[in-house]
Amino acid sequence: MTTAMVEKYKAFYRLLNKTSRTLVDRRFRQQGQCARGGSAASGLDHRPDAVVEQRVSYLGCPKRGLWTSARASLPSFVDGGFARDYPMNRCRSFGSVAGEIQRSSKFATLNSDDVAHFKEILGERNVVQDERLEAANSDWMHKYVGSSRLLLLPKSTDEVSRILKYCNSRCLAVVPQGGNTGLVGGSVPVFDEVIINMALMKQVISFDKISGILVCEAGCILEDLISFLDNQGFVMPLDLGAKGSCQIGGNVATNAGGLRLIRYGSLHGNVLGLEVVLANGDVLDMLGTLRKDNTGYDLKHLFIGSEGSLGIITKVSILTPPKLSSVNIAFLACQDYLSCQKLLLEAKRSLGEILSAFEFMDSVAMDVVLNNLDGVRNPLAPTAHNFYVLIETTGTEESYDKEKLEKFLVGSMESGLISDGVLAQDINQASAFWRLREILAQIEPFVYEWTSNHRGSISAEHGVGLMKANKIFYSKSPEAVQLMASIKKLVDPKTILNPYKVLPHSLMSYS
Amino acid sequence: MTTAMVEKYKAFYRLLNKTSRTLVDRRFRQQGQCARGGSAASGLDHRPDAVVEQRVSYLGCPKRGLWTSARASLPSFVDGGFARDYPMNRCRSFGSVAGEIQRSSKFATLNSDDVAHFKEILGERNVVQDERLEAANSDWMHKYVGSSRLLLLPKSTDEVSRILKYCNSRCLAVVPQGGNTGLVGGSVPVFDEVIINMALMKQVISFDKISGILVCEAGCILEDLISFLDNQGFVMPLDLGAKGSCQIGGNVATNAGGLRLIRYGSLHGNVLGLEVVLANGDVLDMLGTLRKDNTGYDLKHLFIGSEGSLGIITKVSILTPPKLSSVNIAFLACQDYLSCQKLLLEAKRSLGEILSAFEFMDSVAMDVVLNNLDGVRNPLAPTAHNFYVLIETTGTEESYDKEKLEKFLVGSMESGLISDGVLAQDINQASAFWRLREILAQIEPFVYEWTSNHRGSISAEHGVGLMKANKIFYSKSPEAVQLMASIKKLVDPKTILNPYKVLPHSLMSYS
C-alpha cells in the first residue's frame, strides 16, 4: 500500500467513524420503539396460519443478529387504507438515483377492481392495506420509502401464480419481498408497486436425513431453518447477521454470502433446486434434488441473485451438511495486512479440513465498534494492534481440534505472523468473539452510505437493488449487461417484476 | 426393494455382463492400434505451438484414466482432404436418434472461399483437412461419426471470435470440441458442421497462491492442470477418469461431476468466471475472480453444462483448494443397500471434515470388472459380499486421520454396517483400490448403450448431447425446457452452435 493510499484509507475511516457515531447515536435515541422485534423466534411452526401476525410484524423491523441494543425503529403507524395517496418518491436520500427516475407511465395504477380480484384469490385477510403496509413500504434503515397501496400475502405457489398472471395482464408492477433486511432497496417499492411478501409460505416440505436435502417454502425464516436442522443434526450452509428476520427465498434471490462462505461455498453450489413463478404466472419447476443433473441448461442459477427481477422464488431445495460437534474459536492480532494474507494461506494449509471461518477487521473498524456500541470489548490486551483476525474451526473431536489449533497458533506466533491471540475457553467467550464480527456487519450500511456519497464505487455484498442499478458497468462488461437485459425482456417482457432495479435504466425502457 | 425390482435389477446386470464382456472382448482384440495415446502427458507446456501434434493426435483416442489395457482404437487413416465427400449420418447406431434427423437446409455448405477465409484468420497450418479430421469426426467409442470437412484449431479468443462471426454471417454450423472424451456425441459433428477444437488454447494465464485462483485457457488438459497445481501445493476441485485427454473447457461445458464431488462440490460452486465467445463473435467477459460478486445475473452458470450450444468457452477461472498431505483409503463390504446408505450418513458424521470420497459398487459390477479386465483383484477375501464401498479421507495429519478412520471402521464393523474391510497400507494398495472404481467408470458406456437400447431412461452424468436431446422431458418440466429453447434462440438465433443437440428438435426448428 502506498503512503497516499494509507492516508486516503485513514481519512475514509475518520469520516466513517464520525458518520457512524452520529447515525448510531440517532438510532440509539429511537431505541425502544421496536418492542415487537426483540424476542427470538422460537422453532418452526408448521401450522399454515400460525404466528402470521408475529411474522408480519417483523416487516420493517428485522432482528439483525446480535445488535440488540440498536434497532431500527418502526415508523409511527398511520391509517394506511386504500384511499390514502402516499407522496411518491418520498425520502429516498440514499445513493445517487434519488430524484433521477420517474414512475413509468406504462404501468397501470391500482384500482378497486384489482383489490377485489386479489381478495378473491387470497381471501380478505391476506390483502393488506392497514398499518402493516407502511412498514412494508420501507426498508429497515428507512433509507428507501415507497408508496405502494397494497401488500399481498400469498400462502401457496398457486396463489403467487394467480397474482402474477393477473398483474401481468393488467401491467401492474410488483415488488417481491422477503424479510426486507436488505441494504440496497431491493425489496422496497420505488413508487406504487404492489408488494408481494412471502412471509406466509413458511413450511418445511421435506427433509431427507440420508442425503441432507431440505426442501422448503421460500418464506421460511433462516433462523427457523437453522433450528429445525439443528434438531435433526444438520446445519444450514449459510449464516447471516439478519437470520432472525431474513427469509430463505430472499437469501437465494440476493445470493447472500454470509459468514461461513470459506467452509460451505456459495449458494450456487448448495442450492439444488428452485421453484419460481414467472411474470406471466407460469410455474417453473426446477426442484430436482439430484446433485448431478446435467440435462439442458441449469436455469436455477439465473434466479439465484436476480433480486426478484426475473421471477418470484416460491420453493427452495438445499443441500445441508451434518452438524459437527467440536467448534473452536481464536481471536488474533496481526501487525500488517501482508501477515493477515499469509495467515489465511497458512490456516488453509495447516487447519485444512477443520477451518470453517476466517474473518478479518482492522484496528479502525475495531475502534468504531468499541467506541460506539455497548457490551463489547476487545478480547486482547489494549496494545496497539493494526489488524484482527477471527479463526473458527469445526470438526468431530474437541480435544484434537483444539490441540491442532493451538499448535497452529504457537507456530504463527513464533514465525511472527501474529502478534497476540486468545483462544475462547467456553461458549460465552466464543459468542463474544463472534459478536465483534457480527456487530461490524451492522455498521456496513453506514459504509455503504459513505461509499455511495464519496466515491460511488460498487459493492458486491448485497446485490444491486435500486441503489446501484446504473452502476453495474463498474463490475460487469457491456456485453454481459446487454445479455442480462435481453434475458430480462425475454422472461418479463412487460418488466413488471421489481422495476427500476438491478439493471441500468438506459437498457430497460421504463418510460 | 421389492422382489420384482431385485429380479429386474439382476436381469439388467446379467445382460449388462454379457454385453460388456462381448464389447470389452472386441475392444481387447483391437488393442495395440493406439500407441499414441499410451504415454502420459508430462507437465504443462507454455510455448504456444509446442506439442501441438501430440495433443491433436489424442483426438479420437483419449487416455481414459487407468484403463491402460483396453483402449479405443484409432480409425484407419484415410486421405481426408476437402474434396472427399463423407457419407452423411454414417454409423450412428447409438441411441434412438439415428436416422430420425435430417441435415437442416438452412445451414450453408462449406466452400473453398470459406476455407481460404479461415486460413487468413488462423494461418495455413491450423486449418486442418488431413487425417486428423477423421479422428475429430468421431467419438472415442466410434458410436458417433460425423462428416465434417474442416477442423479449425484457433490459438486465441480473438481467433475464435473471428471464426464464429464469419460462420454466423454465412450460416455455417459449428461443433465446439475439447478432448472429445464424452459419451453422448456432444463434441462430434452430426453432419458436416465445422469442428472448432480448442487444443491449442492451453496456456495457464495466472495463478494466485494466496487465493488459490487459477485462470487458464479452455484447452488446458485436466491432467496438466492437476500437475501444475500439484507443484504449487494445490489441487483441482475435479478429477475424472479421462483426465489425460479431457480439457477444462469441455469439463465446464459438460459440468463434469467427477470422483470427488462429495468433497469439492459442483463446478457451479468452484468456477469463478468464464470467458465465452457467442455465436455472433461477441466476447462475453465474465472472468471476475471475486468469490462474492452479486451484481446483475450470474450468466456464467448458463454456460456451465450447456455443451457448447450457447457459446464457446475460451477461458476459465477456478477456485482451487490447497493440497492436504494425508490421504487414507479403505475398501469395505456391506451386506445390503440400506447398510451402504447408513454407512454414508455415519461417515459424513464421524469422519466429517476429512471425508473426501465415498464410492459405491455392487457385487455384480465388481464381478464384471474382475472377470473382464486384467490386473485388478478384489482386495477383500473371496466371500460373497453384496456391496462394496470405497472411502477416502484427506486431511493434514497422517496418524490422526488414520486413527480416526480405523476407529470409524471398528465401530461400523461392531454395529454390523460393514461385514469386511481393509485399509490401504501404502500408495500401491491405495492406487489399486481406486483402480477398481476408475475401471468401473470405463464400463459406463456399455451401461449407457444397454440402457438406451432397453429402457431409454435418461442419465445425468454426461449431459444430453445428441443421444438424449429429445429425452430431456424425462427430467425437466415443459416450462423449463421452453425457457431453455427461448434462451438458445436469444443467444444463437441462427442455431449455428452445436445444432441438433441438447434441446428437443421439436422446439428448435432446424429444418
Interface residues (C-beta under 8 A of the other chain):
Chain A: K209 I210 G212 G233 T254 N255 G257 L261 G265 S266 H268 G269 N270 L278 D282 V283 L284 D285 M286 G288 L290 R291 K292 D293 N294 T295 G296 Y297 D298 L299 H301 L302 I304 G305 S306 L310 P321 P322 L324 Q341 L344 L345 K348 R349 S350 L351 G352 E353 I354 T394 G395 T396 E397 Y400 K404 I458 A460 E461 H462 G463 V464 K468 I472 Y474 S475 K476 S477 E479 A480 V481 L483 M484 S486 I487 L490 V491 V502 L503
Chain B: K209 I210 G212 G233 T254 N255 G257 L261 G265 S266 H268 G269 N270 L278 D282 V283 L284 D285 M286 G288 L290 R291 K292 D293 N294 T295 G296 Y297 D298 L299 H301 L302 I304 G305 S306 L310 P321 P322 L324 Q341 L344 L345 K348 R349 S350 L351 G352 E353 I354 T394 G395 T396 E397 Y400 K404 I458 A460 E461 H462 G463 V464 K468 I472 Y474 S475 K476 S477 E479 A480 V481 L483 M484 S486 I487 L490 V491 V502 L503
